[in-house]
Amino acid sequence: MKVIWILSSLLLSVICGATGEPSTTTEDPISQLDRETNENIQDVLNKYDRLCSDNQELSDWLDSLRMALKLDKKLVSWKLKSLNEFNAYNKERTKLDSAIDARIERLNNLLPTFEPAGACSKFYLKQREALKNAKQLNNVDKLKNLNENSKDCRDEPDYDNNYNYI
Protein backbone atom coordinates (compact mmCIF):
# COMPACT_ATOMS: atom_id res chain seq x y z
CA MET A 1 0.00 0.00 0.00
CA LYS A 2 2.84 2.34 0.92
CA VAL A 3 4.57 1.57 -2.39
CA ILE A 4 1.46 2.52 -4.38
CA TRP A 5 1.24 5.81 -2.51
CA ILE A 6 4.92 6.55 -3.14
CA LEU A 7 4.63 5.70 -6.83
CA SER A 8 1.48 7.81 -7.19
CA SER A 9 3.15 10.74 -5.43
CA LEU A 10 6.22 10.37 -7.60
CA LEU A 11 4.17 10.32 -10.79
CA LEU A 12 2.12 13.32 -9.63
CA SER A 13 5.27 15.25 -8.75
CA VAL A 14 6.71 14.38 -12.14
CA ILE A 15 3.61 15.67 -13.89
CA CYS A 16 3.09 18.78 -11.77
CA GLY A 17 6.63 19.53 -10.63
CA ALA A 18 7.45 20.99 -7.22
CA THR A 19 5.32 24.13 -7.72
CA GLY A 20 2.06 22.33 -8.32
CA GLU A 21 1.89 23.76 -11.82
CA PRO A 22 2.06 21.52 -14.86
CA SER A 23 5.65 20.85 -15.85
CA THR A 24 7.08 23.12 -18.53
CA THR A 25 10.13 20.96 -19.19
CA THR A 26 10.44 19.21 -22.48
CA GLU A 27 10.89 15.83 -20.79
CA ASP A 28 7.65 13.87 -20.77
CA PRO A 29 6.51 12.35 -17.44
CA ILE A 30 7.28 8.77 -18.47
CA SER A 31 10.81 9.72 -19.52
CA GLN A 32 11.37 11.55 -16.25
CA LEU A 33 10.03 8.62 -14.21
CA ASP A 34 12.21 6.24 -16.22
CA ARG A 35 15.28 8.42 -15.67
CA GLU A 36 14.65 8.63 -11.91
CA THR A 37 14.01 4.90 -11.72
CA ASN A 38 17.22 4.20 -13.61
CA GLU A 39 19.11 6.46 -11.19
CA ASN A 40 17.63 4.58 -8.23
CA ILE A 41 18.54 1.22 -9.75
CA GLN A 42 22.06 2.44 -10.49
CA ASP A 43 22.39 3.65 -6.89
CA VAL A 44 21.44 0.16 -5.66
CA LEU A 45 23.94 -1.44 -8.04
CA ASN A 46 26.71 0.90 -6.92
CA LYS A 47 25.94 0.28 -3.26
CA TYR A 48 25.63 -3.51 -3.28
CA ASP A 49 27.77 -4.68 -6.19
CA ARG A 50 30.88 -5.19 -4.07
CA LEU A 51 28.92 -7.05 -1.40
CA CYS A 52 27.58 -9.79 -3.64
CA SER A 53 30.77 -11.82 -4.18
CA ASP A 54 29.92 -14.19 -1.30
CA ASN A 55 26.15 -14.26 -1.77
CA GLN A 56 24.79 -15.82 -4.96
CA GLU A 57 21.20 -14.78 -4.25
CA LEU A 58 22.20 -11.13 -3.89
CA SER A 59 24.26 -11.43 -7.05
CA ASP A 60 21.25 -12.83 -8.92
CA TRP A 61 19.06 -9.96 -7.71
CA LEU A 62 21.62 -7.41 -8.87
CA ASP A 63 21.82 -9.13 -12.27
CA SER A 64 18.04 -8.84 -12.49
CA LEU A 65 18.29 -5.10 -11.78
CA ARG A 66 21.01 -4.74 -14.43
CA MET A 67 18.65 -6.31 -16.96
CA ALA A 68 15.81 -4.03 -15.84
CA LEU A 69 18.09 -1.03 -16.28
CA LYS A 70 18.47 -1.92 -19.97
CA LEU A 71 14.72 -2.02 -20.61
CA ASP A 72 12.99 0.62 -22.72
CA LYS A 73 11.24 3.47 -20.92
CA LYS A 74 7.90 1.99 -22.00
CA LEU A 75 8.61 -0.74 -19.45
CA VAL A 76 9.23 1.63 -16.54
CA SER A 77 6.54 -0.15 -14.52
CA TRP A 78 8.56 -3.37 -14.83
CA LYS A 79 11.68 -1.49 -13.68
CA LEU A 80 9.80 -0.13 -10.66
CA LYS A 81 8.46 -3.58 -9.87
CA SER A 82 11.96 -5.06 -10.06
CA LEU A 83 13.34 -2.35 -7.81
CA ASN A 84 10.54 -2.78 -5.25
CA GLU A 85 10.98 -6.56 -5.21
CA PHE A 86 14.72 -6.14 -4.68
CA ASN A 87 14.07 -3.72 -1.82
CA ALA A 88 11.74 -6.24 -0.15
CA TYR A 89 14.31 -9.02 -0.60
CA ASN A 90 17.11 -6.79 0.68
CA LYS A 91 15.13 -5.72 3.73
CA GLU A 92 14.67 -9.39 4.66
CA ARG A 93 18.34 -10.14 3.90
CA THR A 94 19.62 -7.36 6.14
CA LYS A 95 17.17 -8.33 8.90
CA LEU A 96 18.43 -11.92 8.80
CA ASP A 97 22.08 -10.81 8.68
CA SER A 98 21.47 -8.64 11.76
CA ALA A 99 19.83 -11.54 13.59
CA ILE A 100 22.76 -13.79 12.67
CA ASP A 101 25.23 -11.17 13.91
CA ALA A 102 23.27 -10.83 17.16
CA ARG A 103 23.32 -14.60 17.71
CA ILE A 104 27.07 -14.76 16.99
CA GLU A 105 27.60 -11.95 19.49
CA ARG A 106 25.54 -13.85 22.07
CA LEU A 107 27.61 -16.98 21.44
CA ASN A 108 30.83 -14.97 21.80
CA ASN A 109 29.60 -13.82 25.20
CA LEU A 110 28.47 -17.32 26.23
CA LEU A 111 31.56 -19.28 25.20
CA PRO A 112 33.93 -17.94 27.89
CA THR A 113 31.52 -19.17 30.59
CA PHE A 114 31.99 -22.85 29.62
CA GLU A 115 34.84 -25.32 29.94
CA PRO A 116 36.80 -25.12 26.65
CA ALA A 117 36.56 -28.87 26.01
CA GLY A 118 33.06 -29.22 27.44
CA ALA A 119 30.02 -30.37 25.51
CA CYS A 120 28.30 -26.96 25.54
CA SER A 121 31.46 -25.19 24.42
CA LYS A 122 31.75 -27.54 21.43
CA PHE A 123 28.03 -27.18 20.76
CA TYR A 124 28.21 -23.38 20.69
CA LEU A 125 31.44 -23.33 18.65
CA LYS A 126 29.71 -25.41 15.96
CA GLN A 127 26.74 -23.04 16.03
CA ARG A 128 28.99 -20.01 15.67
CA GLU A 129 30.84 -21.51 12.71
CA ALA A 130 27.57 -22.47 10.99
CA LEU A 131 26.20 -18.97 11.52
CA LYS A 132 29.32 -17.32 10.12
CA ASN A 133 28.91 -19.42 6.97
CA ALA A 134 25.16 -18.72 6.80
CA LYS A 135 25.64 -15.16 5.58
CA GLN A 136 26.47 -16.56 2.14
CA LEU A 137 23.20 -18.49 1.91
CA ASN A 138 19.91 -17.43 0.37
CA ASN A 139 17.31 -15.93 2.70
CA VAL A 140 15.34 -19.16 3.12
CA ASP A 141 18.43 -21.13 4.10
CA LYS A 142 19.67 -18.28 6.32
CA LEU A 143 16.43 -18.45 8.28
CA LYS A 144 16.66 -22.25 8.61
CA ASN A 145 20.28 -22.00 9.69
CA LEU A 146 19.48 -19.26 12.20
CA ASN A 147 16.63 -21.31 13.69
CA GLU A 148 18.78 -24.45 13.90
CA ASN A 149 21.65 -22.59 15.52
CA SER A 150 19.69 -20.56 18.05
CA LYS A 151 19.04 -23.46 20.38
CA ASP A 152 20.48 -23.56 23.86
CA CYS A 153 22.82 -26.29 24.96
CA ARG A 154 21.26 -28.95 27.15
CA ASP A 155 24.26 -30.48 28.84
CA GLU A 156 22.66 -33.92 29.10
CA PRO A 157 23.81 -37.33 27.95
CA ASP A 158 22.79 -38.33 24.47
CA TYR A 159 19.55 -40.21 24.25
CA ASP A 160 16.93 -40.84 21.62
CA ASN A 161 14.41 -38.01 21.99
CA ASN A 162 11.94 -39.83 19.78
CA TYR A 163 11.88 -43.03 21.80
CA ASN A 164 8.48 -43.73 23.28
CA TYR A 165 8.86 -45.11 26.81
CA ILE A 166 5.16 -45.95 27.22
C-alpha positions as CSV (number, residue, x, y, z in Angstrom):
1,M,0.0,0.0,0.0
2,K,2.8,2.3,0.9
3,V,4.6,1.6,-2.4
4,I,1.5,2.5,-4.4
5,W,1.2,5.8,-2.5
6,I,4.9,6.6,-3.1
7,L,4.6,5.7,-6.8
8,S,1.5,7.8,-7.2
9,S,3.2,10.7,-5.4
10,L,6.2,10.4,-7.6
11,L,4.2,10.3,-10.8
12,L,2.1,13.3,-9.6
13,S,5.3,15.3,-8.8
14,V,6.7,14.4,-12.1
15,I,3.6,15.7,-13.9
16,C,3.1,18.8,-11.8
17,G,6.6,19.5,-10.6
18,A,7.5,21.0,-7.2
19,T,5.3,24.1,-7.7
20,G,2.1,22.3,-8.3
21,E,1.9,23.8,-11.8
22,P,2.1,21.5,-14.9
23,S,5.6,20.9,-15.8
24,T,7.1,23.1,-18.5
25,T,10.1,21.0,-19.2
26,T,10.4,19.2,-22.5
27,E,10.9,15.8,-20.8
28,D,7.7,13.9,-20.8
29,P,6.5,12.4,-17.4
30,I,7.3,8.8,-18.5
31,S,10.8,9.7,-19.5
32,Q,11.4,11.5,-16.3
33,L,10.0,8.6,-14.2
34,D,12.2,6.2,-16.2
35,R,15.3,8.4,-15.7
36,E,14.6,8.6,-11.9
37,T,14.0,4.9,-11.7
38,N,17.2,4.2,-13.6
39,E,19.1,6.5,-11.2
40,N,17.6,4.6,-8.2
41,I,18.5,1.2,-9.7
42,Q,22.1,2.4,-10.5
43,D,22.4,3.6,-6.9
44,V,21.4,0.2,-5.7
45,L,23.9,-1.4,-8.0
46,N,26.7,0.9,-6.9
47,K,25.9,0.3,-3.3
48,Y,25.6,-3.5,-3.3
49,D,27.8,-4.7,-6.2
50,R,30.9,-5.2,-4.1
51,L,28.9,-7.1,-1.4
52,C,27.6,-9.8,-3.6
53,S,30.8,-11.8,-4.2
54,D,29.9,-14.2,-1.3
55,N,26.1,-14.3,-1.8
56,Q,24.8,-15.8,-5.0
57,E,21.2,-14.8,-4.2
58,L,22.2,-11.1,-3.9
59,S,24.3,-11.4,-7.0
60,D,21.3,-12.8,-8.9
61,W,19.1,-10.0,-7.7
62,L,21.6,-7.4,-8.9
63,D,21.8,-9.1,-12.3
64,S,18.0,-8.8,-12.5
65,L,18.3,-5.1,-11.8
66,R,21.0,-4.7,-14.4
67,M,18.6,-6.3,-17.0
68,A,15.8,-4.0,-15.8
69,L,18.1,-1.0,-16.3
70,K,18.5,-1.9,-20.0
71,L,14.7,-2.0,-20.6
72,D,13.0,0.6,-22.7
73,K,11.2,3.5,-20.9
74,K,7.9,2.0,-22.0
75,L,8.6,-0.7,-19.4
76,V,9.2,1.6,-16.5
77,S,6.5,-0.1,-14.5
78,W,8.6,-3.4,-14.8
79,K,11.7,-1.5,-13.7
80,L,9.8,-0.1,-10.7
81,K,8.5,-3.6,-9.9
82,S,12.0,-5.1,-10.1
83,L,13.3,-2.3,-7.8
84,N,10.5,-2.8,-5.2
85,E,11.0,-6.6,-5.2
86,F,14.7,-6.1,-4.7
87,N,14.1,-3.7,-1.8
88,A,11.7,-6.2,-0.2
89,Y,14.3,-9.0,-0.6
90,N,17.1,-6.8,0.7
91,K,15.1,-5.7,3.7
92,E,14.7,-9.4,4.7
93,R,18.3,-10.1,3.9
94,T,19.6,-7.4,6.1
95,K,17.2,-8.3,8.9
96,L,18.4,-11.9,8.8
97,D,22.1,-10.8,8.7
98,S,21.5,-8.6,11.8
99,A,19.8,-11.5,13.6
100,I,22.8,-13.8,12.7
101,D,25.2,-11.2,13.9
102,A,23.3,-10.8,17.2
103,R,23.3,-14.6,17.7
104,I,27.1,-14.8,17.0
105,E,27.6,-12.0,19.5
106,R,25.5,-13.9,22.1
107,L,27.6,-17.0,21.4
108,N,30.8,-15.0,21.8
109,N,29.6,-13.8,25.2
110,L,28.5,-17.3,26.2
111,L,31.6,-19.3,25.2
112,P,33.9,-17.9,27.9
113,T,31.5,-19.2,30.6
114,F,32.0,-22.8,29.6
115,E,34.8,-25.3,29.9
116,P,36.8,-25.1,26.7
117,A,36.6,-28.9,26.0
118,G,33.1,-29.2,27.4
119,A,30.0,-30.4,25.5
120,C,28.3,-27.0,25.5
121,S,31.5,-25.2,24.4
122,K,31.8,-27.5,21.4
123,F,28.0,-27.2,20.8
124,Y,28.2,-23.4,20.7
125,L,31.4,-23.3,18.6
126,K,29.7,-25.4,16.0
127,Q,26.7,-23.0,16.0
128,R,29.0,-20.0,15.7
129,E,30.8,-21.5,12.7
130,A,27.6,-22.5,11.0
131,L,26.2,-19.0,11.5
132,K,29.3,-17.3,10.1
133,N,28.9,-19.4,7.0
134,A,25.2,-18.7,6.8
135,K,25.6,-15.2,5.6
136,Q,26.5,-16.6,2.1
137,L,23.2,-18.5,1.9
138,N,19.9,-17.4,0.4
139,N,17.3,-15.9,2.7
140,V,15.3,-19.2,3.1
141,D,18.4,-21.1,4.1
142,K,19.7,-18.3,6.3
143,L,16.4,-18.5,8.3
144,K,16.7,-22.2,8.6
145,N,20.3,-22.0,9.7
146,L,19.5,-19.3,12.2
147,N,16.6,-21.3,13.7
148,E,18.8,-24.5,13.9
149,N,21.6,-22.6,15.5
150,S,19.7,-20.6,18.0
151,K,19.0,-23.5,20.4
152,D,20.5,-23.6,23.9
153,C,22.8,-26.3,25.0
154,R,21.3,-29.0,27.1
155,D,24.3,-30.5,28.8
156,E,22.7,-33.9,29.1
157,P,23.8,-37.3,27.9
158,D,22.8,-38.3,24.5
159,Y,19.5,-40.2,24.3
160,D,16.9,-40.8,21.6
161,N,14.4,-38.0,22.0
162,N,11.9,-39.8,19.8
163,Y,11.9,-43.0,21.8
164,N,8.5,-43.7,23.3
165,Y,8.9,-45.1,26.8
166,I,5.2,-46.0,27.2
